[in-house]
Amino acid sequence: MEPLIFPQQSELAEPMARYMKNLFPFCGVKKPQRALLERPFLKESLTLPLPELIQEIFRNYHKDEREYQYYAIDLAQKNIQRFSLADLAELLPLLAEKSWWDSIDAWRKVFATWVLAHPTELKQVYAFFYQHENFWYRRIAINLQLLFKEQTDPALLAQAILADLTTEEFFIQKAIGWALRDYSKVNPDWVKNFMQQHSLSKLALREGSKYI
């Protein structure tokens, strides 16, 4: 599979990097253009043997510019129906590299999509993230079931939230509020009771109670 090379567009790269607090360099390719450039490569990736695909994901993720991390995650998402639980586990080390909310939330979608296709494996995937020493992984434990609606396991949701209830990290408290807000759309009584029974941070409480 030929490598995808994103064009360097410095006039766009600088503001994109600033938006991400200059944590990562960018080529300067915005999402619509990136999607067009990726399209034939994503299609071709469906024919790659899985070991080669995983190597391609790792190769791109290790490149400097942020667009290549997005592309690597898109490769995983495109091929998600081909993955086994063991294949998913191979990708876990990447989550600790170049970690920020954009990559972590994109990875969450990858793992969540797989779980929705394999609902009996929810607890096994959740265990990848629950009580992980790296808070970014724990953010995924909290938000893994976003948009699961009636398929949400409230016991796992509560467990993930309670494990980090007093964690001061902004991205954890934001995740708690996000998860509660999302679940309140289908089970507002459960969310109300949970918030009444536990002492949530102001941020989590504000975010979680938005729709109730």
C-alpha positions as CSV (number, residue, x, y, z in Angstrom):
1,M,0.0,0.0,0.0
2,E,1.5,3.3,-1.1
3,P,1.9,5.9,1.7
4,L,-0.5,8.8,1.9
5,I,1.4,12.1,1.9
6,F,-0.5,15.2,3.0
7,P,0.4,18.5,1.4
8,Q,2.1,21.1,3.5
9,Q,0.0,24.2,3.8
10,S,1.7,26.5,6.2
11,E,-0.9,29.2,6.1
12,L,-3.4,26.7,7.6
13,A,-0.9,24.7,9.7
14,E,-0.1,27.5,12.1
15,P,-3.6,28.3,13.2
16,M,-4.4,24.6,13.4
17,A,-1.4,24.1,15.7
18,R,-2.4,27.0,17.8
19,Y,-5.9,25.6,18.3
20,M,-4.3,22.5,19.7
21,K,-2.1,24.7,22.0
22,N,0.9,24.0,19.8
23,L,1.2,20.5,21.2
24,F,1.6,19.0,17.7
25,P,2.8,20.2,14.2
26,F,0.2,20.1,11.4
27,C,0.5,19.8,7.7
28,G,-2.4,22.2,7.4
29,V,-5.0,19.9,5.9
30,K,-8.5,20.5,7.2
31,K,-11.0,17.7,7.8
32,P,-12.9,17.9,4.5
33,Q,-9.8,17.9,2.4
34,R,-8.3,15.2,4.5
35,A,-11.3,13.0,4.0
36,L,-11.0,13.4,0.2
37,L,-7.3,12.6,0.3
38,E,-7.9,9.6,2.5
39,R,-10.8,8.1,0.6
40,P,-8.9,5.9,-1.9
41,F,-6.4,4.8,0.8
42,L,-9.1,3.8,3.2
43,K,-10.8,1.8,0.4
44,E,-7.6,0.0,-0.4
45,S,-7.0,-0.7,3.3
46,L,-9.9,-3.1,3.3
47,T,-7.9,-5.5,1.2
48,L,-4.8,-5.4,3.3
49,P,-4.0,-8.5,5.5
50,L,-4.7,-7.5,9.1
51,P,-1.0,-7.7,10.2
52,E,-0.1,-5.2,7.4
53,L,-3.0,-3.0,8.3
54,I,-1.9,-2.8,11.9
55,Q,1.6,-2.0,10.8
56,E,0.2,0.8,8.6
57,I,-1.7,2.2,11.5
58,F,1.4,2.3,13.7
59,R,3.6,3.8,10.9
60,N,1.2,6.7,10.4
61,Y,0.6,7.2,14.0
62,H,4.3,7.6,14.7
63,K,4.7,10.4,12.1
64,D,5.1,14.0,13.4
65,E,2.1,15.8,11.9
66,R,-1.2,15.5,13.5
67,E,-3.1,14.6,10.3
68,Y,-1.3,11.3,10.3
69,Q,-2.6,10.4,13.7
70,Y,-6.1,11.2,12.4
71,Y,-5.5,9.1,9.3
72,A,-4.2,6.1,11.4
73,I,-7.4,6.3,13.6
74,D,-9.5,6.5,10.4
75,L,-7.8,3.4,9.1
76,A,-8.8,1.6,12.3
77,Q,-12.3,2.9,12.1
78,K,-12.7,1.9,8.5
79,N,-11.6,-1.7,9.2
80,I,-13.3,-2.0,12.6
81,Q,-15.6,-4.9,11.5
82,R,-12.5,-6.9,10.6
83,F,-10.9,-6.7,14.0
84,S,-10.9,-9.3,16.8
85,L,-10.6,-8.4,20.4
86,A,-6.9,-9.3,20.2
87,D,-6.5,-6.9,17.2
88,L,-8.1,-4.1,19.3
89,A,-5.7,-4.9,22.1
90,E,-2.7,-4.4,19.8
91,L,-3.8,-0.8,19.2
92,L,-3.9,0.1,22.9
93,P,-0.3,1.4,23.2
94,L,-1.0,4.1,20.6
95,L,-3.5,5.7,22.9
96,A,-0.6,6.7,25.2
97,E,1.3,8.4,22.4
98,K,0.6,12.0,21.4
99,S,-2.5,12.0,23.7
100,W,-4.9,14.8,23.7
101,W,-8.7,15.1,23.7
102,D,-9.0,14.9,19.9
103,S,-7.1,11.6,19.5
104,I,-8.6,10.0,22.7
105,D,-12.1,10.8,21.7
106,A,-11.5,9.5,18.2
107,W,-10.1,6.3,19.6
108,R,-13.1,6.0,21.9
109,K,-15.3,5.9,18.9
110,V,-13.2,3.1,17.4
111,F,-13.6,0.9,20.5
112,A,-17.2,1.8,21.0
113,T,-18.1,0.9,17.4
114,W,-16.5,-2.5,17.9
115,V,-18.4,-3.0,21.1
116,L,-21.7,-2.1,19.5
117,A,-21.0,-4.8,16.9
118,H,-20.0,-7.3,19.7
119,P,-22.1,-6.3,22.7
120,T,-21.2,-9.4,24.7
121,E,-17.6,-8.2,24.8
122,L,-18.4,-4.8,26.5
123,K,-16.9,-5.8,29.8
124,Q,-13.7,-7.1,28.2
125,V,-13.2,-3.8,26.2
126,Y,-14.2,-1.7,29.3
127,A,-11.5,-3.6,31.3
128,F,-8.8,-2.2,28.9
129,F,-9.5,1.2,30.3
130,Y,-11.0,1.0,33.8
131,Q,-8.6,2.1,36.6
132,H,-5.8,2.5,34.1
133,E,-2.9,4.5,35.5
134,N,-3.1,6.9,32.5
135,F,-6.1,9.2,32.9
136,W,-6.7,9.4,29.2
137,Y,-7.5,5.7,29.1
138,R,-9.9,6.2,32.1
139,R,-11.6,9.0,30.1
140,I,-12.5,6.3,27.6
141,A,-13.8,4.0,30.4
142,I,-16.1,6.8,31.4
143,N,-17.2,7.7,27.8
144,L,-17.0,4.3,26.2
145,Q,-20.8,3.9,26.1
146,L,-21.6,7.4,24.7
147,L,-24.6,7.0,22.3
148,F,-25.3,3.5,23.4
149,K,-28.7,4.7,24.5
150,E,-30.8,1.8,25.9
151,Q,-27.8,-0.6,25.4
152,T,-25.8,1.3,28.1
153,D,-24.8,-0.8,31.1
154,P,-25.4,1.7,33.9
155,A,-23.5,-0.4,36.4
156,L,-20.3,-0.1,34.4
157,L,-21.0,3.6,33.8
158,A,-21.4,4.2,37.5
159,Q,-18.3,2.2,38.3
160,A,-16.1,4.2,35.9
161,I,-17.4,7.5,37.2
162,L,-17.0,6.6,40.9
163,A,-13.5,5.5,40.3
164,D,-12.6,9.1,39.2
165,L,-15.2,11.1,41.1
166,T,-12.7,13.2,43.0
167,T,-10.0,13.3,40.3
168,E,-9.3,17.0,39.6
169,E,-8.2,16.5,36.0
170,F,-10.4,18.7,33.8
171,F,-10.7,16.1,31.0
172,I,-11.9,13.5,33.5
173,Q,-14.6,15.8,35.1
174,K,-15.7,16.9,31.6
175,A,-16.0,13.2,30.6
176,I,-18.1,12.5,33.7
177,G,-20.5,15.3,32.8
178,W,-20.6,14.3,29.2
179,A,-21.4,10.7,30.0
180,L,-24.2,11.6,32.4
181,R,-25.7,14.2,30.0
182,D,-25.7,11.6,27.2
183,Y,-27.3,8.9,29.3
184,S,-29.9,11.3,30.7
185,K,-31.5,11.4,27.3
186,V,-32.7,7.9,27.7
187,N,-32.7,7.4,31.5
188,P,-33.1,10.7,33.2
189,D,-34.3,9.2,36.5
190,W,-31.2,7.1,36.8
191,V,-29.0,10.2,36.2
192,K,-31.0,12.3,38.7
193,N,-30.7,9.7,41.4
194,F,-27.0,9.2,40.7
195,M,-26.3,12.9,41.0
196,Q,-28.3,13.1,44.2
197,Q,-26.5,10.2,45.8
198,H,-22.9,11.3,44.9
199,S,-21.0,14.5,45.3
200,L,-20.1,15.6,41.8
201,S,-17.7,18.4,40.9
202,K,-19.4,21.6,39.7
203,L,-18.2,20.9,36.2
204,A,-19.6,17.4,36.1
205,L,-22.8,18.5,37.7
206,R,-23.3,21.4,35.3
207,E,-22.6,19.2,32.2
208,G,-24.6,16.2,33.4
209,S,-27.7,18.1,34.3
210,K,-28.1,20.0,31.1
211,Y,-31.1,18.0,29.8
212,I,-32.8,17.2,33.2
